[in-house]
Amino acid sequence: MASSNIRPNLLVADKDGNIFDHPDLLMVCRRGNELALPKPDELMPLPEGSDLFLLPGRLAVGLDPETGEAEALEEYAVAAFAAPAHTLTAHPAYLTQDDAPTLPLFAYGAVGFANGKFYVCAKKVDQDVRQVFTGISCKKIENNAHQLMKRYPDNRLMQHIMGNCVLKYSCPAARNLALGRFEAPLPTSRTCNARCIGCISQQDEDSEICSTPQSRLTFTPTAKEVAEVMTHHFGNVKEKPIYSFGQGCEGEPLTEAPLLEEAISLFRAQGGKGTVNLNTNASMPDKIAHLCDAGLSSIRVSLNSAREEVYNRYYRPKGFTFADVRQSIVEAKSRGKWVSLNLLFFPGITDSEPEIEALTALVADTKVDFIQLRNLNIDPEMYMELLEGIEFGPSTGFSFYRKRIKKACPWVEFGYFNPFVGD
Protein backbone atom coordinates (compact mmCIF):
# COMPACT_ATOMS: atom_id res chain seq x y z
CA MET A 1 0.00 0.00 0.00
CA ALA A 2 1.25 3.50 -0.81
CA SER A 3 2.37 5.74 2.05
CA SER A 4 1.47 9.40 1.41
CA ASN A 5 3.02 11.06 4.49
CA ILE A 6 6.45 9.45 4.44
CA ARG A 7 9.65 11.41 3.71
CA PRO A 8 12.38 8.76 3.63
CA ASN A 9 16.00 9.52 4.28
CA LEU A 10 18.60 8.82 1.64
CA LEU A 11 20.17 5.36 1.65
CA VAL A 12 23.92 5.09 0.97
CA ALA A 13 26.54 2.34 1.00
CA ASP A 14 30.21 2.42 1.94
CA LYS A 15 32.98 0.72 -0.02
CA ASP A 16 32.53 -2.46 2.04
CA GLY A 17 28.87 -2.74 1.09
CA ASN A 18 27.42 -1.61 4.42
CA ILE A 19 24.11 0.18 3.86
CA PHE A 20 22.89 2.99 6.14
CA ASP A 21 20.55 5.93 6.01
CA HIS A 22 21.85 9.48 5.90
CA PRO A 23 20.71 11.47 8.94
CA ASP A 24 20.29 14.81 7.15
CA LEU A 25 19.45 14.18 3.49
CA LEU A 26 16.18 13.06 1.94
CA MET A 27 15.75 10.38 -0.68
CA VAL A 28 15.71 11.69 -4.25
CA CYS A 29 14.49 9.72 -7.26
CA ARG A 30 14.90 9.93 -11.01
CA ARG A 31 12.36 9.60 -13.83
CA GLY A 32 14.06 9.80 -17.20
CA ASN A 33 16.32 12.84 -16.84
CA GLU A 34 14.22 14.45 -14.10
CA LEU A 35 15.33 14.47 -10.45
CA ALA A 36 12.63 14.97 -7.81
CA LEU A 37 11.32 13.86 -4.45
CA PRO A 38 9.09 10.75 -4.55
CA LYS A 39 5.45 11.41 -5.40
CA PRO A 40 3.18 11.15 -2.33
CA ASP A 41 1.27 8.15 -3.65
CA GLU A 42 4.16 5.99 -4.90
CA LEU A 43 6.10 5.08 -1.77
CA MET A 44 5.45 1.66 -0.26
CA PRO A 45 7.29 -0.52 2.26
CA LEU A 46 9.87 -2.65 0.47
CA PRO A 47 8.02 -5.92 -0.35
CA GLU A 48 9.23 -9.21 1.06
CA GLY A 49 11.44 -10.99 -1.45
CA SER A 50 13.05 -7.78 -2.73
CA ASP A 51 16.80 -7.12 -2.82
CA LEU A 52 19.02 -4.11 -2.20
CA PHE A 53 21.91 -3.29 -4.54
CA LEU A 54 25.00 -1.17 -4.08
CA LEU A 55 25.60 0.72 -7.35
CA PRO A 56 29.36 0.73 -8.06
CA GLY A 57 30.83 3.93 -9.45
CA ARG A 58 27.67 5.88 -8.67
CA LEU A 59 27.68 8.45 -5.88
CA ALA A 60 24.48 8.86 -3.88
CA VAL A 61 22.50 12.09 -4.35
CA GLY A 62 20.12 13.38 -1.69
CA LEU A 63 18.18 16.55 -0.92
CA ASP A 64 19.05 18.93 1.90
CA PRO A 65 15.58 19.93 3.21
CA GLU A 66 16.93 23.14 4.75
CA THR A 67 18.53 24.54 1.60
CA GLY A 68 16.44 22.75 -1.00
CA GLU A 69 19.64 21.79 -2.81
CA ALA A 70 20.65 18.38 -4.11
CA GLU A 71 23.92 17.08 -2.74
CA ALA A 72 26.23 14.35 -4.03
CA LEU A 73 28.10 12.32 -1.44
CA GLU A 74 31.26 10.22 -1.40
CA GLU A 75 29.26 7.09 -0.55
CA TYR A 76 27.67 4.87 -3.18
CA ALA A 77 24.03 4.94 -4.27
CA VAL A 78 21.67 2.12 -3.29
CA ALA A 79 18.82 0.67 -5.36
CA ALA A 80 16.06 -1.87 -4.77
CA PHE A 81 15.08 -4.78 -6.98
CA ALA A 82 11.39 -5.18 -6.17
CA ALA A 83 9.76 -8.58 -5.72
CA PRO A 84 7.59 -9.94 -8.56
CA ALA A 85 4.12 -8.37 -8.98
CA HIS A 86 5.55 -4.88 -8.30
CA THR A 87 6.34 -2.22 -10.91
CA LEU A 88 9.00 0.38 -10.17
CA THR A 89 7.90 3.99 -10.58
CA ALA A 90 11.27 5.74 -10.24
CA HIS A 91 15.01 5.06 -10.33
CA PRO A 92 17.51 6.20 -7.70
CA ALA A 93 19.33 9.50 -8.16
CA TYR A 94 23.12 9.33 -8.39
CA LEU A 95 26.21 10.93 -9.91
CA THR A 96 28.05 8.52 -12.19
CA GLN A 97 31.85 8.50 -12.05
CA ASP A 98 33.91 8.27 -15.24
CA ASP A 99 35.11 4.73 -14.53
CA ALA A 100 31.71 3.36 -13.46
CA PRO A 101 30.95 -0.09 -14.90
CA THR A 102 27.73 -0.79 -16.80
CA LEU A 103 25.14 -2.15 -14.39
CA PRO A 104 23.96 -5.77 -14.76
CA LEU A 105 20.53 -6.56 -16.22
CA PHE A 106 18.28 -5.86 -13.27
CA ALA A 107 15.65 -3.20 -12.52
CA TYR A 108 16.84 -0.46 -10.18
CA GLY A 109 14.23 1.18 -7.96
CA ALA A 110 14.60 4.31 -5.85
CA VAL A 111 14.70 3.32 -2.17
CA GLY A 112 14.94 5.16 1.14
CA PHE A 113 14.53 4.62 4.87
CA ALA A 114 11.94 5.97 7.35
CA ASN A 115 10.40 4.87 10.65
CA GLY A 116 12.51 1.75 10.81
CA LYS A 117 11.54 0.53 7.31
CA PHE A 118 12.83 0.59 3.77
CA TYR A 119 10.52 2.35 1.31
CA VAL A 120 10.63 1.93 -2.46
CA CYS A 121 9.05 3.84 -5.33
CA ALA A 122 6.81 1.08 -6.67
CA LYS A 123 3.24 -0.15 -7.04
CA LYS A 124 1.85 -3.63 -6.52
CA VAL A 125 0.06 -4.38 -9.78
CA ASP A 126 -0.98 -8.03 -9.32
CA GLN A 127 -2.41 -9.95 -6.34
CA ASP A 128 -1.41 -13.33 -7.82
CA VAL A 129 0.92 -15.26 -5.50
CA ARG A 130 2.42 -17.60 -8.10
CA GLN A 131 5.96 -16.37 -7.46
CA VAL A 132 5.66 -16.24 -3.68
CA PHE A 133 7.50 -19.14 -2.05
CA THR A 134 7.09 -18.18 1.60
CA GLY A 135 6.76 -21.28 3.73
CA ILE A 136 8.10 -23.61 1.03
CA SER A 137 11.58 -24.89 1.84
CA CYS A 138 14.31 -24.77 -0.79
CA LYS A 139 15.06 -28.37 0.15
CA LYS A 140 11.57 -29.46 -0.90
CA ILE A 141 11.91 -27.74 -4.26
CA GLU A 142 15.34 -29.24 -4.84
CA ASN A 143 14.13 -32.72 -3.89
CA ASN A 144 11.18 -32.42 -6.26
CA ALA A 145 13.54 -31.35 -9.05
CA HIS A 146 15.79 -34.36 -8.52
CA GLN A 147 12.77 -36.68 -8.44
CA LEU A 148 11.50 -35.33 -11.77
CA MET A 149 14.95 -35.77 -13.32
CA LYS A 150 14.85 -39.41 -12.24
CA ARG A 151 11.25 -39.83 -13.42
CA TYR A 152 11.97 -38.43 -16.89
CA PRO A 153 15.59 -39.46 -17.59
CA ASP A 154 15.18 -39.34 -21.38
CA ASN A 155 13.32 -36.03 -21.56
CA ARG A 156 15.98 -33.40 -22.23
CA LEU A 157 13.55 -30.55 -21.67
CA MET A 158 12.62 -31.75 -18.19
CA GLN A 159 16.31 -32.30 -17.45
CA HIS A 160 17.10 -28.74 -18.54
CA ILE A 161 14.26 -27.11 -16.60
CA MET A 162 15.04 -29.01 -13.39
CA GLY A 163 18.83 -29.15 -13.63
CA ASN A 164 19.46 -25.61 -14.85
CA CYS A 165 16.37 -23.48 -14.31
CA VAL A 166 15.54 -24.83 -10.83
CA LEU A 167 18.81 -26.02 -9.33
CA LYS A 168 21.13 -23.43 -10.90
CA TYR A 169 19.05 -20.28 -11.48
CA SER A 170 16.12 -20.74 -9.05
CA CYS A 171 13.76 -19.64 -11.84
CA PRO A 172 10.31 -19.06 -10.24
CA ALA A 173 8.41 -20.59 -13.19
CA ALA A 174 10.61 -23.69 -13.15
CA ARG A 175 10.23 -24.00 -9.39
CA ASN A 176 6.46 -23.96 -9.85
CA LEU A 177 6.72 -26.82 -12.33
CA ALA A 178 8.72 -28.74 -9.74
CA LEU A 179 6.01 -28.02 -7.16
CA GLY A 180 3.14 -28.88 -9.50
CA ARG A 181 1.41 -25.50 -9.39
CA PHE A 182 0.51 -22.48 -11.51
CA GLU A 183 2.46 -21.89 -14.76
CA ALA A 184 4.91 -24.32 -16.41
CA PRO A 185 7.79 -22.96 -18.52
CA LEU A 186 8.41 -24.51 -21.95
CA PRO A 187 11.69 -23.24 -23.45
CA THR A 188 12.18 -24.44 -27.02
CA SER A 189 14.29 -22.03 -29.09
CA ARG A 190 18.04 -21.51 -29.29
CA THR A 191 17.85 -18.61 -31.75
CA CYS A 192 16.23 -15.20 -31.98
CA ASN A 193 15.30 -12.78 -34.74
CA ALA A 194 15.90 -9.72 -32.59
CA ARG A 195 18.98 -8.36 -30.81
CA CYS A 196 17.43 -6.82 -27.72
CA ILE A 197 19.76 -4.49 -25.87
CA GLY A 198 18.63 -6.00 -22.57
CA CYS A 199 18.49 -9.67 -23.59
CA ILE A 200 18.89 -11.70 -20.41
CA SER A 201 20.18 -14.88 -22.08
CA GLN A 202 22.60 -13.78 -24.83
CA GLN A 203 24.59 -10.63 -25.64
CA ASP A 204 26.72 -9.61 -28.62
CA GLU A 205 30.46 -10.10 -28.18
CA ASP A 206 31.02 -6.32 -28.21
CA SER A 207 28.19 -5.56 -25.74
CA GLU A 208 28.83 -3.30 -22.76
CA ILE A 209 26.93 -5.82 -20.66
CA CYS A 210 29.51 -8.26 -19.34
CA SER A 211 27.16 -11.03 -18.20
CA THR A 212 23.56 -12.20 -18.45
CA PRO A 213 21.39 -13.54 -15.61
CA GLN A 214 20.72 -16.76 -17.53
CA SER A 215 22.32 -18.94 -20.21
CA ARG A 216 20.47 -19.83 -23.39
CA LEU A 217 19.07 -23.26 -24.18
CA THR A 218 21.69 -25.42 -25.92
CA PHE A 219 19.42 -27.92 -27.70
CA THR A 220 16.06 -28.07 -29.46
CA PRO A 221 13.57 -30.37 -27.73
CA THR A 222 11.24 -32.61 -29.70
CA ALA A 223 7.49 -32.06 -29.80
CA LYS A 224 7.12 -35.28 -27.81
CA GLU A 225 9.40 -33.98 -25.05
CA VAL A 226 7.48 -30.70 -24.86
CA ALA A 227 4.10 -32.42 -24.81
CA GLU A 228 5.31 -34.78 -22.09
CA VAL A 229 6.22 -31.84 -19.83
CA MET A 230 2.82 -30.28 -20.52
CA THR A 231 1.00 -33.52 -19.75
CA HIS A 232 2.96 -33.94 -16.53
CA HIS A 233 1.98 -30.44 -15.42
CA PHE A 234 -1.65 -31.03 -16.36
CA GLY A 235 -1.68 -34.11 -14.15
CA ASN A 236 -0.33 -32.20 -11.15
CA VAL A 237 -2.17 -28.88 -11.20
CA LYS A 238 -5.68 -29.28 -9.80
CA GLU A 239 -7.08 -26.09 -11.30
CA LYS A 240 -6.14 -23.38 -13.80
CA PRO A 241 -2.95 -24.88 -15.31
CA ILE A 242 -0.92 -22.63 -17.60
CA TYR A 243 1.83 -23.70 -20.01
CA SER A 244 4.08 -20.98 -21.45
CA PHE A 245 6.44 -20.97 -24.40
CA GLY A 246 8.98 -18.15 -24.43
CA GLN A 247 11.25 -18.11 -21.39
CA GLY A 248 14.30 -16.17 -20.25
CA CYS A 249 16.63 -19.06 -21.11
CA GLU A 250 15.74 -19.12 -24.82
CA GLY A 251 15.44 -17.03 -27.95
CA GLU A 252 12.22 -16.31 -29.84
CA PRO A 253 9.87 -19.34 -29.78
CA LEU A 254 8.28 -18.38 -33.13
CA THR A 255 11.55 -19.43 -34.78
CA GLU A 256 10.46 -22.97 -33.80
CA ALA A 257 6.79 -22.50 -34.75
CA PRO A 258 6.32 -25.94 -36.42
CA LEU A 259 7.66 -27.60 -33.26
CA LEU A 260 5.29 -25.59 -31.07
CA GLU A 261 2.36 -26.38 -33.34
CA GLU A 262 3.09 -30.11 -33.20
CA ALA A 263 3.55 -30.08 -29.41
CA ILE A 264 0.29 -28.19 -28.82
CA SER A 265 -1.59 -30.56 -31.14
CA LEU A 266 -0.14 -33.60 -29.35
CA PHE A 267 -1.07 -32.21 -25.95
CA ARG A 268 -4.60 -31.30 -26.99
CA ALA A 269 -5.08 -34.67 -28.73
CA GLN A 270 -4.19 -36.40 -25.47
CA GLY A 271 -6.93 -34.49 -23.65
CA GLY A 272 -4.70 -31.76 -22.31
CA LYS A 273 -6.60 -28.83 -20.80
CA GLY A 274 -5.64 -25.38 -19.62
CA THR A 275 -4.17 -22.18 -20.99
CA VAL A 276 -1.38 -22.65 -23.52
CA ASN A 277 0.39 -19.31 -23.71
CA LEU A 278 3.07 -17.89 -25.98
CA ASN A 279 5.47 -15.20 -24.71
CA THR A 280 6.75 -13.70 -27.95
CA ASN A 281 8.06 -10.73 -29.88
CA ALA A 282 5.13 -11.37 -32.26
CA SER A 283 7.35 -11.05 -35.31
CA MET A 284 5.60 -13.63 -37.52
CA PRO A 285 1.85 -13.04 -37.97
CA ASP A 286 1.36 -16.13 -40.14
CA LYS A 287 2.95 -18.37 -37.49
CA ILE A 288 0.75 -16.82 -34.81
CA ALA A 289 -2.31 -17.67 -36.87
CA HIS A 290 -1.26 -21.33 -37.28
CA LEU A 291 -0.53 -21.73 -33.57
CA CYS A 292 -3.89 -20.24 -32.61
CA ASP A 293 -5.60 -22.71 -34.92
CA ALA A 294 -3.62 -25.57 -33.34
CA GLY A 295 -4.88 -24.85 -29.82
CA LEU A 296 -2.94 -21.88 -28.46
CA SER A 297 -4.99 -19.97 -25.87
CA SER A 298 -3.16 -16.66 -25.47
CA ILE A 299 -0.15 -14.63 -26.51
CA ARG A 300 1.91 -12.13 -24.56
CA VAL A 301 3.60 -9.60 -26.82
CA SER A 302 6.80 -8.01 -25.56
CA LEU A 303 7.07 -4.23 -26.03
CA ASN A 304 9.10 -1.39 -24.62
CA SER A 305 7.08 1.12 -26.65
CA ALA A 306 4.30 1.40 -29.23
CA ARG A 307 6.39 3.98 -31.11
CA GLU A 308 8.35 2.29 -33.87
CA GLU A 309 11.59 4.26 -33.45
CA VAL A 310 11.71 3.64 -29.69
CA TYR A 311 10.84 -0.03 -30.25
CA ASN A 312 13.52 -0.51 -32.93
CA ARG A 313 16.32 1.00 -30.90
CA TYR A 314 15.78 -1.50 -28.09
CA TYR A 315 14.67 -4.65 -29.94
CA ARG A 316 16.81 -4.21 -33.07
CA PRO A 317 14.58 -6.56 -35.11
CA LYS A 318 16.03 -8.75 -37.84
CA GLY A 319 13.67 -9.48 -40.73
CA PHE A 320 10.49 -8.05 -39.22
CA THR A 321 8.93 -4.67 -38.46
CA PHE A 322 6.66 -3.16 -35.86
CA ALA A 323 3.84 -3.55 -38.38
CA ASP A 324 4.34 -7.32 -38.12
CA VAL A 325 4.03 -7.11 -34.35
CA ARG A 326 0.77 -5.23 -34.68
CA GLN A 327 -0.56 -7.70 -37.27
CA SER A 328 0.23 -10.63 -34.97
CA ILE A 329 -2.04 -9.07 -32.35
CA VAL A 330 -4.75 -8.70 -35.00
CA GLU A 331 -4.37 -12.35 -36.06
CA ALA A 332 -4.71 -13.61 -32.48
CA LYS A 333 -7.69 -11.36 -31.66
CA SER A 334 -9.48 -12.33 -34.89
CA ARG A 335 -9.36 -15.95 -33.66
CA GLY A 336 -10.80 -15.09 -30.28
CA LYS A 337 -7.51 -15.43 -28.39
CA TRP A 338 -6.46 -13.48 -25.31
CA VAL A 339 -3.71 -10.92 -25.98
CA SER A 340 -1.51 -9.39 -23.31
CA LEU A 341 1.27 -6.86 -23.70
CA ASN A 342 4.47 -7.55 -21.82
CA LEU A 343 5.12 -3.83 -21.37
CA LEU A 344 8.66 -3.15 -20.19
CA PHE A 345 8.08 -0.11 -18.01
CA PHE A 346 10.83 2.49 -17.63
CA PRO A 347 9.96 5.43 -15.34
CA GLY A 348 10.08 8.81 -17.03
CA ILE A 349 9.93 7.32 -20.54
CA THR A 350 7.03 4.88 -20.65
CA ASP A 351 4.82 7.30 -18.71
CA SER A 352 5.55 10.30 -20.95
CA GLU A 353 2.82 11.85 -23.10
CA PRO A 354 4.00 10.60 -26.54
CA GLU A 355 4.33 7.06 -25.19
CA ILE A 356 0.87 7.13 -23.61
CA GLU A 357 -0.71 8.35 -26.84
CA ALA A 358 0.98 5.65 -28.93
CA LEU A 359 0.12 2.86 -26.52
CA THR A 360 -3.53 3.84 -26.13
CA ALA A 361 -3.85 4.02 -29.92
CA LEU A 362 -2.44 0.50 -30.28
CA VAL A 363 -4.67 -0.94 -27.55
CA ALA A 364 -7.76 0.86 -28.85
CA ASP A 365 -7.21 -0.24 -32.45
CA THR A 366 -6.40 -3.89 -31.75
CA LYS A 367 -8.49 -4.41 -28.58
CA VAL A 368 -5.62 -5.80 -26.50
CA ASP A 369 -7.05 -7.45 -23.37
CA PHE A 370 -4.37 -7.05 -20.75
CA ILE A 371 -1.20 -5.07 -19.98
CA GLN A 372 1.48 -6.70 -17.85
CA LEU A 373 3.44 -3.89 -16.23
CA ARG A 374 6.89 -5.46 -16.08
CA ASN A 375 10.11 -3.65 -15.21
CA LEU A 376 12.71 -3.03 -17.90
CA ASN A 377 15.90 -4.66 -16.61
CA ILE A 378 18.72 -2.40 -17.78
CA ASP A 379 21.24 0.17 -16.62
CA PRO A 380 19.09 3.35 -16.56
CA GLU A 381 21.75 5.56 -18.10
CA MET A 382 22.42 3.02 -20.83
CA TYR A 383 18.75 3.14 -21.82
CA MET A 384 18.65 6.93 -21.78
CA GLU A 385 21.71 7.06 -24.05
CA LEU A 386 20.08 4.51 -26.36
CA LEU A 387 17.04 6.77 -26.81
CA GLU A 388 18.99 10.01 -27.18
CA GLY A 389 17.43 12.40 -29.70
CA ILE A 390 13.87 11.10 -29.35
CA GLU A 391 11.33 13.48 -27.84
CA PHE A 392 9.48 12.30 -24.74
CA GLY A 393 8.58 15.29 -22.58
CA PRO A 394 7.96 15.22 -18.82
CA SER A 395 6.88 12.19 -16.83
CA THR A 396 3.19 12.00 -15.94
CA GLY A 397 3.75 9.55 -13.08
CA PHE A 398 2.74 5.90 -12.86
CA SER A 399 -0.73 6.39 -11.34
CA PHE A 400 -1.80 8.96 -13.91
CA TYR A 401 -0.34 6.78 -16.65
CA ARG A 402 -2.65 3.90 -15.75
CA LYS A 403 -5.65 6.20 -15.40
CA ARG A 404 -5.07 7.66 -18.86
CA ILE A 405 -4.94 4.22 -20.49
CA LYS A 406 -7.97 2.96 -18.57
CA LYS A 407 -10.02 6.03 -19.52
CA ALA A 408 -9.20 5.60 -23.22
CA CYS A 409 -9.57 1.80 -23.17
CA PRO A 410 -11.93 0.89 -20.30
CA TRP A 411 -11.94 -2.85 -21.08
CA VAL A 412 -8.19 -3.30 -20.63
CA GLU A 413 -6.88 -4.77 -17.36
CA PHE A 414 -3.49 -4.45 -15.70
CA GLY A 415 -1.36 -7.05 -13.98
CA TYR A 416 2.03 -8.73 -13.90
CA PHE A 417 1.52 -12.43 -14.69
CA ASN A 418 -0.04 -14.41 -17.52
CA PRO A 419 -3.68 -14.97 -16.53
CA PHE A 420 -5.53 -18.23 -16.86
CA VAL A 421 -8.01 -17.75 -19.70
CA GLY A 422 -9.39 -21.25 -20.14
CA ASP A 423 -8.43 -23.65 -22.91
HELIX and SHEET records of a PDB file:
HELIX    1   1 CYS A  138  ARG A  151  1                                  14    
HELIX    2   2 ARG A  156  HIS A  160  1                                   5    
HELIX    3   3 ILE A  161  VAL A  166  3                                   6    
HELIX    4   4 PRO A  172  LEU A  179  1                                   8    
HELIX    5   5 ALA A  223  ASN A  236  1                                  14    
HELIX    6   6 PRO A  253  GLU A  256  5                                   4    
HELIX    7   7 ALA A  257  ALA A  269  1                                  13    
HELIX    8   8 PRO A  285  ALA A  294  1                                  10    
HELIX    9   9 GLU A  308  TYR A  315  1                                   8    
HELIX   10  10 PHE A  322  SER A  334  1                                  13    
HELIX   11  11 GLU A  353  THR A  366  1                                  14    
HELIX   12  12 PRO A  380  LEU A  386  1                                   7    
HELIX   13  13 PHE A  398  ALA A  408  1                                  11    
SHEET    1   A 7 LEU A  43  PRO A  45  0                                        
SHEET    2   A 7 LYS A 117  LYS A 124 -1                                        
SHEET    3   A 7 GLY A 109  ALA A 114 -1                                        
SHEET    4   A 7 ASN A   9  ALA A  13 -1                                        
SHEET    5   A 7 ILE A  19  MET A  27 -1                                        
SHEET    6   A 7 ASP A  51  ASP A  64 -1                                        
SHEET    7   A 7 GLU A  69  PHE A  81 -1                                        
SHEET    1   B 7 LEU A  43  PRO A  45  0                                        
SHEET    2   B 7 LYS A 117  LYS A 124 -1                                        
SHEET    3   B 7 GLY A 109  ALA A 114 -1                                        
SHEET    4   B 7 ASN A   9  ALA A  13 -1                                        
SHEET    5   B 7 ILE A  19  MET A  27 -1                                        
SHEET    6   B 7 ASP A  51  ASP A  64 -1                                        
SHEET    7   B 7 TYR A  94  THR A  96 -1                                        
SHEET    1   C 3 GLU A  34  ALA A  36  0                                        
SHEET    2   C 3 CYS A  29  ARG A  31 -1                                        
SHEET    3   C 3 HIS A  91  PRO A  92 -1                                        
SHEET    1   D 3 LEU A  43  PRO A  45  0                                        
SHEET    2   D 3 LYS A 117  LYS A 124 -1                                        
SHEET    3   D 3 HIS A  86  LEU A  88 -1                                        
SHEET    1   E 7 GLU A 183  LEU A 186  0                                        
SHEET    2   E 7 ILE A 242  PHE A 245  1                                        
SHEET    3   E 7 THR A 275  THR A 280  1                                        
SHEET    4   E 7 SER A 298  LEU A 303  1                                        
SHEET    5   E 7 TRP A 338  PHE A 345  1                                        
SHEET    6   E 7 PHE A 370  ASN A 375  1                                        
SHEET    7   E 7 GLU A 413  GLY A 415  1                                        
END                                                                             
